[in-house]
């Protein structure tokens, strides 16, 4: 897999490690640079994950995902972004990538918000404050699944805690 040459550098996927066997390719939508940096470091250290791109607002996330179909296995999305929202990202990419899992990671994991995220196509919702370990386990399981893991998880659709 190679970066798409016709895209601006900011929209090209970072695939330096993405072609490693067994690695889950992840795109992160998070507006806090500190949280984004810590999340990426934790996931890449604790799970078979490589982050292929990031965005801090809805428009950048949607543009990247539309320009890079099938590049990532998992999209991690925060709800509140500098511009737009994670809900807008879910709405915009609904049905775009059939083999991609969409996971919301938020500090606002209320039952109503979880239900809304699942309605918009999220496979899971995790609370940033106390479910990062569960997210790491989810990524590890997803990386170990055969092709079609996202479809498997959509069929099993788990509720929020």
Steps between C-alpha positions, in 0.01 A plus 500: 500500500642839402385857559269632234722735295219729385408602855654787693757373749268574793239260362729213403487202733809435708571141398860463611404210731148439371595209276631295792313171527249491782501876560168678535507822297333778699387853418453725806253791513589697816534875547720504810865469397595366843228234503574410138871457570444296817232284339717420198800418721290272723328318214820448301677370811224279640320369190598389149408843366653752264342844461480591132349846542340753730253787486390755756172610342204354314585639155861377505387157622232464233734625226772253605262206526343575161842543336638181655232236469600162638832628640409452865341218697379713790399862545511636857275803535456755779157665524600861567746639244650843425272523199190287455451181698564131502130449434544696177792275406286190557214649293730599213676166467200274555533217252825637357737231624327168551806324642595779743396500866394829654555546874412805704735588787352782706469651846129537429396133487149547637237239412330746259829588329595132471164421342536788253854390402384142443205624291746694282713192437754485781597145589590584860517795737767522769534751784839675486516535876473132593485271194832547323605149611180364343584690180847343493344152542249580222783607265697186581198279428417691181859467376481124556176455305496387140398733218144610556548570871306825472197320354525242778502773763210687337290183510582451867442870578579542868330761714673758712559424862 
